[in-house]
């Protein structure tokens, strides 16, 4: 089977309709391929080829919806992309809990596959187990509801950060060091103040070139406080949802569940690893901090320590 490498044709307008159609088409393809897998008998190679196509179509739906939900300038397109992403997550959850589909893959004869095929099959069966396909009906329904709410909360959390634009008001001379085109684009208002936002086109150049340390500190503070306090409750809820999700599947907590498929291997190895890295990096880190402090003191001789403002850029 030859992969289709034709570049994706993007619309000149009506992005909202395009993203809806693009994602719906990919999800319909997923359903059709799954129906083919569960509706007949196939040899091992054909089964794995169709399973690969299922995952490609699913990935295509996620790729478009996730990207446009975060980068498109039109709020309506972002919102429609979020709905498409929710639909993709919903179908992905359903597949992971589909016992008929699991049985098809579990019945594949390993001997008919090459090494790569056997690895893909083993990982697929592992993912079905991690999704909860072997749980009772009540538990599977609870897992389905948890997964749906996790998607909604995670989207709301990200949306608040993405759309949460804050500003700082500066005196014109606090733009010292900025390129002239940046200064021209940020003229003082009627009150004589210049407004700098936390959006990347404002924030990154200012933190890169701005020389006023107090202004840099104010802008960093605003940037790091986007979506606060509204995201506090969402973060707590997401942590609780993930904890319940992991424990329903027999794991101690979410880190134990999540780390199982990561290089780290197990949840309790994460803090151990961080401690080892912190210890190993301590000497060089302190040396780097001194380099920063020496540089800062060229402009501000009275500075006694390096802060977050100085470490970011």
C-alpha positions in Angstrom: 0.0 0.0 0.0 1.4 3.4 -1.0 0.9 6.3 1.3 -0.9 9.4 -0.1 1.6 12.2 0.1 -0.5 14.7 -1.7 -0.3 18.1 0.2 -3.5 18.9 2.0 -5.5 21.5 0.1 -6.5 24.4 2.5 -9.5 26.6 2.0 -9.4 30.2 0.8 -12.3 31.0 3.1 -15.0 29.3 5.2 -12.5 27.5 7.4 -15.3 26.6 9.9 -17.1 24.4 7.3 -13.8 23.0 6.1 -12.6 21.8 9.5 -16.0 20.3 10.3 -16.0 18.4 7.0 -12.3 17.4 7.2 -12.7 15.9 10.6 -16.1 14.3 10.0 -14.7 12.6 6.9 -11.7 11.2 8.7 -13.9 9.9 11.6 -16.3 8.4 9.1 -13.4 6.6 7.6 -12.4 5.3 11.0 -15.9 3.9 11.5 -15.9 2.3 8.1 -12.5 0.6 8.6 -13.5 -0.7 12.0 -16.7 -2.1 10.5 -14.6 -3.9 7.9 -12.4 -5.3 10.6 -15.2 -6.5 12.9 -17.5 -7.6 10.0 -15.4 -10.3 8.4 -12.4 -12.6 8.6 -9.0 -11.3 7.4 -5.5 -12.6 7.4 -3.0 -11.1 9.8 -1.3 -8.7 7.3 -4.7 -7.3 6.1 -5.9 -6.9 9.6 -2.9 -4.9 10.7 -2.9 -2.8 7.5 -6.5 -1.8 8.2 -5.7 -1.1 11.8 -2.9 1.1 10.6 -5.3 3.0 8.4 -7.7 3.4 11.4 -4.9 5.1 13.3 -3.9 7.3 10.4 -7.4 8.5 9.9 -7.8 9.2 13.6 -4.5 11.0 13.7 -5.6 13.1 10.7 -8.8 14.2 12.6 -6.8 15.1 15.7 -4.1 16.9 13.8 -6.4 19.4 12.1 -8.8 19.9 15.0 -6.1 20.4 17.6 -3.9 22.7 15.5 -6.7 25.0 14.4 -8.3 25.1 17.8 -5.0 26.7 19.0 -3.8 28.8 16.2 -6.6 30.0 14.0 -7.3 33.8 14.4 -11.1 33.4 14.1 -12.8 32.4 17.3 -15.7 30.7 15.5 -13.1 28.4 13.7 -11.3 27.7 17.0 -14.6 26.8 18.7 -15.7 24.5 15.8 -12.3 22.9 15.9 -12.7 22.2 19.6 -16.0 20.5 18.9 -14.3 18.4 16.3 -11.5 17.5 18.7 -14.1 16.4 21.3 -15.8 14.2 18.6 -12.4 12.6 17.8 -11.7 12.0 21.5 -15.1 10.5 21.9 -14.6 8.1 19.1 -11.1 7.2 20.3 -12.5 6.3 23.7 -15.2 4.2 22.1 -12.7 2.3 20.1 -10.6 1.6 23.1 -13.6 0.1 24.9 -14.8 -1.9 21.8 -14.6 -5.5 22.8 -15.4 -6.8 19.3 -12.6 -4.8 17.8 -10.2 -6.0 20.6 -11.1 -9.6 19.8 -10.3 -9.1 16.2 -6.8 -7.9 17.0 -6.3 -10.4 19.9 -7.0 -13.2 17.4 -4.3 -12.2 15.0 -1.6 -14.9 14.5 1.7 -13.4 15.6 3.6 -15.9 13.4 2.2 -14.3 10.2 3.7 -10.9 11.1 7.2 -9.6 10.8 9.0 -8.1 13.8 7.5 -4.7 13.2 4.0 -6.0 12.9 4.3 -8.0 16.1 5.4 -4.9 18.0 2.5 -2.8 16.6 0.1 -5.6 17.6 1.5 -5.9 21.1 1.3 -2.1 21.7 -2.3 -2.1 20.3 -3.4 -4.8 22.7 -1.6 -3.0 25.6 -3.5 0.2 24.8 -6.8 -1.7 24.7 -6.1 -3.0 28.2 -5.1 0.5 29.4 -8.3 1.9 27.9 -10.3 -0.6 30.0 -11.7 -3.0 27.4 -11.5 -5.9 29.8 -13.5 -4.1 32.5 -17.2 -4.8 33.3 -19.9 -2.8 31.7 -20.4 -0.4 34.6 -16.7 0.4 34.9 -16.4 0.9 31.1 -19.3 3.4 31.1 -17.6 5.3 34.0 -14.4 5.4 32.1 -16.2 6.7 29.0 -17.8 9.5 31.0 -14.5 10.4 32.7 -12.6 10.5 29.4 -15.3 12.8 27.9 -15.1 15.2 30.9 -11.3 15.1 30.9 -11.3 16.4 27.3 -13.8 19.2 28.1 -11.8 20.4 31.2 -8.4 20.2 29.4 -9.8 22.2 26.5 -11.3 24.8 28.8 -7.9 25.0 30.7 -6.0 25.6 27.4 -8.6 28.0 26.0 -8.3 30.2 29.1 -4.6 30.5 28.7 -4.8 31.0 24.9 -7.5 33.7 25.1 -6.4 35.2 28.4 -4.6 38.4 27.2 -3.3 40.7 29.9 -1.6 44.1 29.5 1.0 46.3 31.3 1.1 50.0 30.9 4.5 51.5 30.5 6.0 54.9 30.0 7.4 55.5 26.5 11.0 55.6 27.7 10.5 52.0 29.0 10.6 50.8 25.4 14.4 51.5 25.4 16.2 48.8 23.5 13.2 47.8 21.3 13.5 48.0 17.5 12.0 51.1 15.9 9.2 49.2 14.2 8.1 47.9 17.6 8.2 51.4 19.1 6.2 52.7 16.1 3.6 50.0 16.6 3.2 50.9 20.3 2.4 54.6 20.5 1.3 56.2 23.7 -2.4 56.5 24.3 -4.3 59.6 25.5 -3.0 59.0 29.0 0.6 58.9 27.8 1.0 55.2 28.5 2.1 52.5 26.2 0.1 49.2 26.4 2.1 46.0 26.0 0.2 42.7 25.9 1.0 39.2 26.8 0.5 38.0 23.2 3.7 36.6 21.6 4.2 39.5 19.1 4.3 41.9 22.1 5.8 39.7 24.8 8.7 37.9 23.1 10.3 41.0 21.5 10.0 43.0 24.8 11.6 40.2 26.9 14.3 39.8 24.2 15.3 43.5 23.7 13.7 45.5 26.5 16.2 47.0 28.9 13.9 48.2 31.7 14.1 45.5 34.3 11.0 46.7 36.3 9.0 46.7 33.1 10.2 43.3 32.2 9.2 42.0 35.6 5.7 43.5 35.3 5.3 41.9 31.9 6.5 38.5 33.1 4.2 38.7 36.1 1.2 39.4 33.8 2.2 36.6 31.4 2.5 34.0 34.1 -0.8 35.0 35.6 -2.9 34.5 32.4 -6.0 32.4 33.1 -5.7 33.0 36.9 -7.8 32.4 39.0 -10.3 30.7 36.6 -7.9 27.8 35.9 -7.4 26.9 39.5 -10.7 25.0 39.8 -10.2 23.4 36.4 -6.8 22.1 37.3 -8.1 20.6 40.5 -10.9 19.0 38.7 -8.6 17.6 36.0 -6.3 16.1 38.6 -9.3 14.4 40.4 -10.6 13.1 37.1 -7.3 11.6 36.1 -6.8 10.1 39.6 -10.2 8.4 39.4 -9.5 7.3 35.8 -6.2 5.7 36.8 -7.6 4.0 40.0 -10.6 2.5 38.0 -8.0 0.8 35.9 -6.1 -0.5 38.9 -3.3 2.0 39.1 -2.3 3.8 42.3 -2.5 7.3 40.7 -2.3 9.1 37.4 1.5 9.3 37.3 1.7 5.5 37.6 -0.8 5.1 34.8 0.8 7.8 32.5 4.4 6.7 33.1 3.8 3.1 32.2 4.1 3.9 28.5 6.8 6.5 28.9 10.6 6.0 29.0 10.5 6.6 32.7 8.5 3.4 33.2 6.8 4.0 36.6 5.3 7.0 38.4 7.5 6.9 41.5 10.6 7.0 39.3 9.7 10.6 38.3 10.6 12.4 41.5 13.6 10.2 41.9 14.8 11.2 38.4 14.2 14.9 39.1 16.2 14.7 42.3 19.1 13.0 40.5 19.1 15.6 37.8 18.9 18.5 40.3 21.8 17.1 42.2 23.9 16.6 39.0 23.1 20.0 37.6 23.6 21.9 40.9 27.2 23.0 40.4 26.8 24.0 36.7 23.5 25.7 37.5 25.0 27.9 40.2 27.8 28.7 37.8 25.3 29.8 35.1 23.4 31.9 37.6 26.6 33.7 38.5 27.2 34.5 34.9 23.7 36.0 34.6 24.1 37.9 37.8 27.4 39.4 36.6 25.8 40.5 33.4 22.8 42.0 35.2 25.0 44.0 37.5 26.6 45.8 34.5 23.2 47.5 34.1 22.0 47.3 37.7 24.9 47.3 40.1 22.7 47.0 43.2 21.0 43.7 42.1 21.7 40.9 44.6 20.0 37.9 43.0 18.7 36.5 39.7 15.0 36.3 39.4 12.4 34.7 37.1 12.6 37.8 34.9 16.3 37.2 34.2 16.1 33.5 33.6 13.3 33.5 31.0 15.3 35.2 28.3 
